[in-house]
């Protein structure tokens, strides 16, 4: 019986860490304008949202630009086991916020600050569902504070760079099977990390064709936290006792390459190819205060390329209309997909609009995220996952 319990705890610990990294939950909807174009803005972004999408775009002369908003994400997902039984996860909106400020110190030199959450997820299931011994709820939050500087070289080249200060928290709740009863285990931990980012924009053909590139470094940090157990039978309380846990968090390197083409005086077309280096996640090493509970689990993730197409149409001096589409593949092989992260290849369809009134601006972007059917062959919990998500990003700006 104790052997069964120990195996159960080890599996839980692997689940906690796999919730922390996934391309399907690398959040790139960090502003209303970019969301409406499926984030295909690396080559031309020219307002304070550039603090996330490309810091080179901050170099816009002696201007003050402030943007603040949020992107409520409403996911809906379901699981079907090999016997054909289906269950839906709990629908719970998650609203990651964003704040950007840029200021032109001179005609060529600008400074900026971005505060945003580029990685995160909340995956809640019903407390009595059949996979509760793997997960009831997994939660990842990241908070990036990103001061930056940008410089314009002549009329055609802009450069930008910054430091990213990162706060991350991870938690998981799951049931423990004691055959005659059920207990509850909860893990939570947090960490700070530091990295860097940089970007480039070039007007290849002035007012016609532009190129952009941006880079974010990996952020690696040790995570320290606590494990809490409740409803534990007396025979197991010596093993299932509250104690410290630790692991290492790897947020991967990413970079983006983009082109923007002014097809008509009022129509801009854009393309991005974005790389995320998920191959750093080959195994998950979890360390318990009680060494008998520590474990190493294989994950075998691979890097991904995401492809974004977007368009922006200037209707008049006040209104801009936007659309876009994104293809976003999962980094996870079939045998490591588990219910705390029901990830799969995604297709995002985007629509948006922007309104300018004097120095004030409002940008709204919507995306329908279609999570394609994914069949898991994981020995922990085989079955199929599918779902959709609705994203609505709203940003209010002031430009002077």
Secondary structure, 3 states (H helix, E strand, C coil): CHHHHHHHHHHHHHHHHHCCCCHHHECCCCCHHHHHCCCCCCCCCCCCCHHHHCHHHHCCCCCEEEEEEEEEEEEEEEEECCCCCEEECCCCCEEEEEEEEEEECCCCEEEEEEEECCEEEEEECCCCCCCCCCCCEEEEEEEEEEEEEEEEECCCEEEEEEEEEEEEEEEEEEEEECCCCEEEEEEEEEEEEEEEEEEEEEEEECCCEEEEEEEECCEEEEEEEEEEEECCCHHHCCCCCCEEEEEEEEECCEEEEEEEEEEECCEEEEEEEEEECHHHCCEEEEEECCHHHCEEEECCCCCEEEEEEEEEEECCCCEEEEEEEEEECCCCCHHHCCHHHCCCCEEEEEEEEEEEECCEEEEEEEEEEEEEEEEECCCCCCEEEEEEEEEEEEEEEEEC
